Every structure is written in C-alpha cells, then in structure tokens.
Amino acid sequence: MDYRQAGVDVEAGRAFVEKIRGMVNSTTRPEVLGGVGGFSGFFQLPGGYREPVLVSGTDGVGTKLKLAQTLDRHSTVGIDLVAMCVNDVLTSGAEPLFFLDYLATGQLNPDQLAQVVEGITTGCRLSGCALLGGETAEMPGFYQSGEYDLAGFCVGIVDRSQLLDGSQVQVGDVAIGLASQGVHSNGFSLVRKIVEAGGFAWDDRPDLLDGTLGEVLLTPTQIYVKPVLQARQAGLTIHGMAHITGGGLPENLPRCLGPDQSVRIDSTCWEAPAIFRWLAIAGNVAEPEMFNTFNMGIGFVLLVPPTQADDTIRWFAQHDIAASAIGEVIPGHKELVGLPTS
C-alpha cells in the first residue's frame, strides 16, 4: 500500500501549491522575506514605531462554509476568513501585517481550494496584509467528500501610544455604526435552520431580496481596515472600536468600553438590509433574538467625540461605507441599553 491508496495525494498537494503561488505573491509587502514553500514565513517589522505592539487574532468562517459547499461557490469565503481576523485586530487600532491560513479537507480538490485561496488573497489585498504562509491538511475519513474547513491567523502592529484598550472612551462619545454587507459570517446555524424548517431552497428568490437566498447570504464580510486606519491618519479621533460578530451588538459593543460605561442605542437610526427582515419573517424570530444573533446591518462601530461625529460620518460616506450615529456612551456597567428586550 502507499499514501495515495490511504487517501492522501502528495502530488496533488504539490500541484496545488504551484497553482496558488501567484495568488499568494500578489499579497506581498516590502517587509516579507522569502517566498512560498518554506517551513515558516519571515516578516521584518516595519520602521517608524517608537513602541511597537504586536496584536494577534484568529477566527474561522463557521457553518457559512456549508452553504458555499452546497452551492459549489468557494471564491468569497476566503474573504470572510480574512475579514473576521483583520477586523478584530483593527479594533485595537492596529494595522494588519500578515495573515496565515489553515485549510483542512477530506480529499484535496485543487480547483475547489484554489477558489478558496483566491478569496483569501483578495481579503489580504483589501486589508493591506501579506499572506505569509499556511497549511493545507488532507485528512481522509475526517471530512466528507467536498467538505473543508478554514481557520485564519493575523498579526498586526500599533504604536503603544495609539493602542485602543477602552481607557480612551468617554461618557458622551457618539457611537457611529458602519454598515454591514448583510449577514457576514455569524448566525448561519440559525440561517440554515430557518431555510431547512421552512422548506426553502438556496435558489429561491424572495420578493424582499435582490437575488437568490444563496447569492445574498454568500455576500462576504465587509473589511473595514483601510478606511478606518486612514481616518485616524487624517486626524479623526476614535476612542474605541467594536467588530460586530457573533452575539451582535449586545455582546460585542460593550467589549470596547471602560468598566463604568454603557451605550444607549437607538435602533431606528439605521435601516437593516432586507435579508434580516426575511429571516425574521421566515423563521418567526423575535426581534431581541435577531439582535442577539446577527449584526442587523451594523458591521463595525466607532466611538468618537461628539464634535467629530458629523466629520466621521462624512468621511466614511466618501469611502463608500454608509455610516450613522446610532447611540452614545453613558454611565453604566458595560451594557447595551435601548434595544428590544421582549
């Protein structure tokens, strides 16, 4: 017997590396040393920092992968993977430097997984970080045919004087919500349950939506890195940031506050994408549960001084990201006040 008979095709693995080499190289930065194929990646820290602090983050895509695999559309979930990591790192004020991916599958399908890597490289270019390396694990018997899983790892950098850790947030700061592109990468276990229980199909075209369910739900997670970093460089003051992922606004927004602060939110200040209305109706999901599961149209939140709120909204409008004032910081105990509770 040999390794191929056991389900692992070493030659296919080598061919896959060659297939993605050009994609990976398209994400390079001047600080990258070496190329694809070594046991590790090398990255020289950029200059210009007095007290550089490295910031790291890791995440996956979750059961949204089930949808991509069912529809055999794999070019966007890589963007989701990068977005989930770089947006987290961004909340501390850090610039993402490099990214690594872990891709596991039952049987290597070079064409399928090349689409995945294409999305990863797109996400890296959108966020300005290098795809420094990765691991592709072929694990026969562990995953069903056509299945794969993804994990990502990001490292960023910020000067200690510019690090955001909650201590800068002040009572009276305005919460500026940056629009999401839809469901992003959280809540898909509930999404899939709604579709399955309601007898819907991924190629259905509900009247509320501009495309099929599958097309709308595979819309990738928005990457906020470049416009947010550029806003700080342009002189806009940002006291805190939150990436709105699993648990929605109630779980994520309080994470960027000081210990004696809360945020009062007014959910009438923005309009959620139609997909959320469809999910609520199709699944008979109560409004509090919607807010506790999904981002509800707000993918990222900035806490800014009141005097900078209008300038911040205009800045992101100029960068094609809808922004609106959705609340303010008040005295409290790291809670979200004002959202539906029953």
N, C-alpha and C positions, 0 to 999 in steps of 0.2 A: 504494500500500500504506500501511497505518498500523500503529501499535504493536499493536493488538488482533490484526490478521492475523499478526503476528510471534509471537503467543502471550502477550502481556502485556496484561492488562485493567486499565487505570488506574482505571476507575470501580469495579471490584470491589475494588480496593485501598482506595479511599476509603470504600466501604461497610463494609469490614472494620474500618477504624479506628473508625468510628462504632459498630460492633457491640460492640467491646471497650472502648469508652471508660468505661462504667460499671464494668466489672470492674477496670480499671486504677485508677480513682478510689477504689475500695474499699480499696486498699492504702496510701493516703496517710498520711504522718506530718506533724506540725506543721512540720518543717524543709523540706518540699517547697515550692518556689516555682514558680508557673506550673502548666501542665497539659499534656495530651497534644496533640501536633501540631507542636511546635517542632522546630528543628534539633538541639536538645540539651536535656538536663534540668538543672534547678537544684536544689541541695540546700545549705541552710545548716547548718554544723556545729553540733551541739547544744552547750549550755554544760555546765559542771560538770567539765571536764577540765583538769588542770594542764599536762600534757604530752601532748596528744592524738597518737596514732599511727594513721595510716590503714593498713588491712590489706585487701588485694585478693585475689580468687580468680576463676578461670574454669574451666569444665568443660562437658561435654555429657552426653548420655544413652547414647550408644553404640548398639549394634545391638539393644537393647531396643526401639528405635523400629520395627524390622522387625516385631516381634510386635504392637505397637499398630496398625500399618498393616494387617497381615494380618487382625486381628480387627475392624478399624474401631472401635477403642475408644481415644480420644485424651485423655480427661479426667484421666489420672493421670500421664502422662509429664512434664507441666509441673511437677508436684510433685517428681518425680525431678530435674529440671533445677535447680530452686532448692535442693533438699536437697544435691546434690553440691557446690554452691558455698558455701552458708552453713555447712554442717558443716565444710568445710575452713577457712573464716575463723574459725570458733568455736575451733579448736584452739589459736589464739594468745591466746585469752581475749577476742576482740573481739566486740562487738555488731554484727550486720549492720545497715547503714543503708539502703542502696538496692541495687536489682538492675536489670540491663538484659538483654534477651534479643535473640538474633539467630535469626530463623526463615527458612529458605530452602526453596522449593518449586518444582516444575516449572510448576504451574498453580494459581493461588490458588483454594482452596475455602473460602469464608468460614465455612461451618458447621463443617467439619472443624477448621480452625485456631482458631476461636473456642473449641472444646473444649480445645485445647492451651493457649490463653491462660487459660482458666478454671482449669486446673491450676496454671499459673504464679502466678496471683493467689492461689489457695489456699495455695500454698507460701510466698508472701510474707507472707500474714496469719499463718500458723503460725510463721514466724520473726520476725515483727515488723518486716520491712523494706518499703520502698516500691518498687513497680515504677515506676522513674523514667522509663523510655523503652525503646525497642527498634527493631529494623529487621526489616521483612518483605521479603524479596527473592524476586521471581518470576523464575525462570530457566528458560524453556522449552528443552527439549533437554538440560538438565543432569541433571534428575531424571525418573524415570518417573512416569506418571500416578498420583496418590495418594500419592507419596513426599514426605517433607520431612525436614529436618534441623534440629537445635536446638543452640544454644550459649548459655551464660549467663555473666554477669559480675557480681560482687558486690563492694561496698566496705563495710568495717566500721570500727569505731573502738575503741580501747582506750587507757587511760592507760598511759604508759610503765612506771610502777611496777607495773602489773598484767599486763604483757605476759609471756606464757609462751614461752620460747625454748629450753628444755632445761636451762638452768643451774639451775633450781629443783629438778630431780629429784634425789632422794637414794637411795642404796642402802638397801634395806629398805622403800621405798614399796610399797604394795599396788596391783596392777592391778585396777581394778573394770571389768568388762565390762558394757556396756549392750546389751540385747537388740536385734537387728535385727528387721525385719518380714518377713524372707525374703531372697531373692537380692539385693534392692535394684537397683543399676544396673550391676553388673560381672559379667563372666563369661558374657555372653549369646551370644558366639560359640560357646563350648563348649556352652551350653544348647541352642542351635539345632542344633548338630551332633548332639548326643545324640538329640534328638527326630526329626531327619531320618533318621539312620542306623538308629534303632530302629523306624522305621515308625509312630511315634506321631502322634497328631493333637492340636491345641491344645484340642479339646473333650473329650478323653479324661478320665475320672475315675478315676485310680488309687486303689486301696484305701487307700494311705497318706495321701492328701490329703483335705482338707475341701471341695474344689471341683474345677473342671476345671484342667488344666495352665495354660491361658491365664489364668484368673482368679487363680490362686495366683501365677504369675510376673509378672503386671502389678501386684501389690501394690506401692505406691510406697515409696520410700526414707523411712525414719524421719527426721524433723527433730528434732534434739536441742537446739536453740538455747535456747529459753526455760527449760526445767528446769535446764540446766547453768548459764546465767547467773544464774538465781535462786538456785541452790545456792551460788554464790560470794558473792552479795549477802547470803545468810543466814548467812555466816560459815564455811562449809565450805572447808577448804583443799584446793586442787587444784594439784599441782606440774607436771602435764603432761597432754596430751590427744592422742589419735590418732583420726582418722576411718578406719575400716577399709573400704577400697575395693579397686580392682584390685590383685592381689598378696596380698590377705588379710592376716591378722595378721603373717606373716613379713616382709612388705615394709613395712607401714605402722606397726606399733607401734614399731620401733626409731627411727623418724624423730623421735620426741619425746624421745629420751634424750640424756644427756650423752655425751661421747666415750669415757669409760671405763666404760660401763654396758651391761648386757644385761637381758633379762627372762626369768625362768623361768616357763613357762606350764603349767598343769595342765588339759588339755582335758576331763577328767572332771568339772569343776566346773560345767558348764552343759550343757543339752540343746539341740542344734541343731534348728531347725524340720524337719518331716518332708520338706520339699521337697529338702533336701540328701541325705537318705538315698535318696530316689527317684532323684535324679540319679546318685549313686554306683553304685546297683544297675543302673539302666537303661543307663548308659554304661560300666559296668565301669571306673570311675575310681578309681584308687588313693587312699588316704587322704592321703598327702602332696600329691598333685596337687589334691585338694579344698581343702586348707588354703592352697595357693599360688594358688588361683584365686578362691575365694569367701570371704565373710565368716564362713561357718559358724555363723551365729547371733549373732555379736558385731558390732554396727554401729559402736560408739564405745567407746573405752577411756579411763578416767581413772586417773592415778597420784596416789595420796593417801597421807598419813602413816598408819602402822598404827593410830594412835589414832583416826583418823577413818573407818576402813573401814566399820564397822558403821553409823555415822550416815549415811554416804553411801549405802549400800545401802537403808536405810530411807527416805531422802529420795526416791530415785527410785521406790521402790515406791509411795509416797504420790502420785507423779505418773504412775502407771500405766505405768512403764517397768521391766521386770524387770532387776535388777542382781545381780551376783555377783562375789565375789573369785575371780579366775582366775589369779593369779600374783603375783610380786614382782620388784622390781628387784634385780639382783645385779651384782657387778663383772664387767666383760667388755668386749667391743668392738662394741657396738651390734648384738647378735644376739638371736635368739629361741631359747630353749633349752627342750626338753621336748616339742615337737610331733613327731608321727610323721615319720620320715625315709625309711622303706623299707617 
